[in-house]
Amino acid sequence: MIDIATLLFLLFATPVAFSLPIAFAWVYRPGAEWARKLPILSVFGLFVSLCIALYILFYFPNGTYTYPWLPDYNINFVFIFDYLSKYMGALTALIAFLIGVYGLEYMKHDYRLGWYWFFFNMFTASMLLVVYSDNLMLLLIGWEGLGLASWGLIGHWFRDDDELSYVGIIGRKVGPLNMFWSPSFGGWRAISTIRFGDMPMFFAIAAIYALTGNLNISEIDWAGLFHHIGAIGTVILIIALLMGPFTKSAQLPFSEWLMTAMTGPTTVSALLHSATMVAAGTYLFMRLSWYIEPWKLHHMHGVEMVYLFVLFLGLISALYGASVALGCRERKVLLAASTMSSLGLMFACAAASFWLGKIAIYVAFWYLIVHAFAKATLFLVAGHLIHATHDRFCCGDLELAKKMKVAFVATVFATLCLSGVPPFTAYWVKSAMDGIMHHLMHEVGSAPLYLLVTVSVIYSAFLAKFLSLNFIKGDKPKHLHLHGEVLMPIAYAVMVSMLAVLLYAILGHAEPIAGEFVEKGFERSSLAVGLAVLISYVIALVVPRLESPIGRFLGDRMYMPALNDYIIPKIGWAIAKIVDYGNRLIDTFCHQAIPELIATYSLGVRAIQSGYLKRYVKIALGFVMVALIVASLVRW
Amino acid sequence: MNPVVYAILIPLLVTFIAPFFRPRTAAIVSFVAFIIPFFVTLWALLTNQSFELPLMNLGKPIGEFYLFADSISNAFGATICLVSAMVALYSLPYMKHRFEEMKDEIDDVTREFRKYFLLFNLYAVSMLWLVYSGNLILLYIFLEISLLASFLLIYKYGYGNRQWVALLYFVWTHIAGVLTLIGFLMIAFENSTLALKSITTVSFLAWLLIFLGMIVKLPGLGPHIWLPWAHAEAPTPVSALLSPLTVGLAGYVLLRIYLVSPWFINEFRNIIIAYGILTSIYAGFSVFKQTDYKKLLAYSTVSQMGYMLIALCLGSYGLLGVVIQYISHAFGKSILFMTAGGIIALYHGLRDVNKMGGLHEYIPTISNAALIGFMNLSGILAVGMFGEFFILKGIVDVYGLDLKLILAVVFVFIISGWYSFYTLRKIFYGTPKGMERPKISRFLDTPLYVIGIISIVFIFPPLATLFLKSLKLCILGGVCP
């Protein structure tokens, strides 16, 4: 029997260790035939993680496990096994493994396999670290790993020479804005946005440590802490802490990086930018809420303000993301926008826990799980389509659907499950979410419910549009090359079948929370929303295209790129320019003006020494005159 | 006697022996001479060793000359040893290239290598001894030796208008030196001693002079203008010691004086921290406008040194931040200067950032090393994380939840991350510019990875556990002399 420490060490270390052979091989023999076989090792590393994560899910007792790190500072490797972490860990490992298998085929001919697999596996390890760690400092290590892996993988095709890896139409300009983005730019934008959120989060962690001397989420006396620092302090602290999740989960106004993150390989978009990494932000918020227990802190205005803020930020981001996805023509960007929308819903739902208690977190978490499998499937299908059609934009007709039957069926099932058409998986979870927003009527008003229903309707419309434009009513693809892929269809078929498993878990009451979902699902109001969703799904399926200026405005992401590409850089460069002038001024003053002044002075002094007596006498007399004048002036 | 003493004697002896060997052997001997004390000082750091070794007593007002070590000295010492050892190896291919460039002025390459290794080792070893000297005059002597050695290295082997730059460097550092010396002498007359363990008071004027001197050397905003010249035009191995090790030693001196008499920093805390933040942000923005890779790195040094000023104002945990920030910046910046040197050596003096782009295609090992270097600067998954952590904790300890200060310091950290990844993209990613793929000497990239791996290993147990424990005992336990 292996002890827990070894098991946990293997969980995090194996993926990284098994990706090192390919990483090193690629440094010394890039592209060698034998090196192209090494990715199997990396996937094996992911498989080991999956086995351990499943073992944890089924056999570990709930609780924490501590291993010393900085015991003198009371900061340790603390791992927690509870409802959230066990499921999230298994989900992460499973999706990472499946996408790893898909990647074996998808990335077969890539020019940079060492880099890809190293960061892919490092990402998985970091994500598992974030999921299982109870200590905020340890979590931060995983968190930074996520950011770095995301940067590395978005900018994977760093040469910027492949049209297929861009986002936007190359060469298109709107006003001063370039509406196209290259992979290396996408990477820089992702990391710059994420740093912007991570640093306040880092501050908040340090502040929590300074104020409580403890960094274990489950042990901190949150109520005491908030009481100690007062309402304003609470707002500063929690918002600073949540800046990390907000940027990582691409909430407004930090959404742009997620759209340009689509310059990375599709496997990366599927794993990092839909199923797991971006969900890490919402996951952290859920975990924090789980232990802060805000429903017991109703007398604290600071906490209430924060949760209200998160509720509306989430809903508005969800609406924004859904509208953008509605106007979008690019396969992956459409899915990215929809991911952002879903993340917003998770935030909003988890924030409702302030008023409704733990149930809201359960619902948000279940939505996360459903979304992860469905969205990963859609991304994997999109990747396969891009491979087959050599086109980033939606195209494909029934003929294509016939040729790619597995992809077609997977898309149909995933869209139905995700949009909340009854009686598919997300319907039950969404019904519970409707119920929660309905309950908020008394405290917050009716806005959350209306926003949620609007988002749901738009959401199902663009998913149907995705299906229709790619398989039913889209243009005929210009090129169509099917290479007899085997692993890719298997991967997304398994992925999409997980949705059926989840459906079974809900309807079969395999989970305690499932009863709640089913009960809410049979309420009349939920059925009404379900019907509305179904109608919008059918309409969009039949009419997937509508040319209008509004559509173009939405498709251009409401010109949010202006913030990242124009306003902030303009300000930054203006300051840089001023600073540069400052440097030149100081430089000229110190290294030109002062030496020249001294040189002039020295020249003057030397000019005196001419050797003529006449000049010395004149100078002496001059000094006497000056002395006399001074003496007379001061009446001496 | 403590093994650390023997260990730091090795490089001192080797300084005078190495010139007798052929270049390759000399490089390896110098490397060994620094890597042994690295392991010894690291061991001493991890086990919280301390010792005191009296040398001689010079009577009033100089007082006792002695060597001493505590965990602070060992932390600085280990860093200096590691970086010096790696740069010594790296010097071999780089200076070979440099001497080829200068072949009109040099007749015998082997002879130049002799001079070079003498000066290089002297420079490094004087910094190493500086952190172990227990008397301020002794400390000043080592400071001067390091300045002279580095001045000569720039004067002889620098780039551009090198004599002018060397003089500029000499004048600036001597302004710093003289101010500090006057401060030291005032301490001597007030206390009748300059032995660190016996000094009891530091008057306002003495503190002010030392502080101003060290601000010139650190450098703070204003005097920082010497740094881009010196760092950019020095031969790259010298830049790789100058920026990571030498300028940060100003922080070491301030830290030592602070531990003796903290009142000055505590009294003027608000002004100093504001100045530190301003320095950091100002220099951070300057980085974006630089086109010369080495100048760019020099401005980033100024920005990082601002961290040290900020940390110095933040109480005990801030002091921890000073030490860790020194280590992290030394690791990161030495890697980065060596990447700059690598590009210079492989592409015939290429330093213009605008002419680079897509270099990852041709020199992936150097590009990946640069990534680790920038990770150190921005505190991602490297020892710098702890530095930032303790600085942020220090803010809450000293100032509470002061929103303005929090925003400013957080912005300082953000901008480091921004310029790091902006520069990475500009130099190494994007469309390759059709250069050829050079053959890289292993000495030109392996040393970078050694430093890089150590900087990452430092955040995990057992290293992190032990070295932070020792520093805590030393700084927070009140056992410092």
Interface residues (C-beta under 8 A of the other chain):
Chain A: V27 P68 W69 L70 P71 D72 Y73 M137 L140 I141 E144 G145 G147 L148 W151 G155 F158 R159 D160 D161 S182 S184 F185 G187 W188 I191 S192 R195 F196 M199 P200 F202 F203 I205 A206 A207 Y209 A210 L211 I229 G233 I236 L237 A240 G572 W573 I575 A576 K577 V579 D580 G582 N583 I586 D587 C590 H591
Chain B: L168 G222 I225 W226 P228 W229 Y282 F285 S286 F288 K289 Y317 G358 H360 E361 P364 T365 M375 S378 I380 L381 M385 E388 F389 F390 L392 K393 I395 V396 D397 L401 L403 I406 V409 V410 F411 F413 I414 G417 W418 F421 Y422 L424 R425 F428 Y429 G430 T431 P432 I459 F460 P461 A464 T465 L468 K469 K472
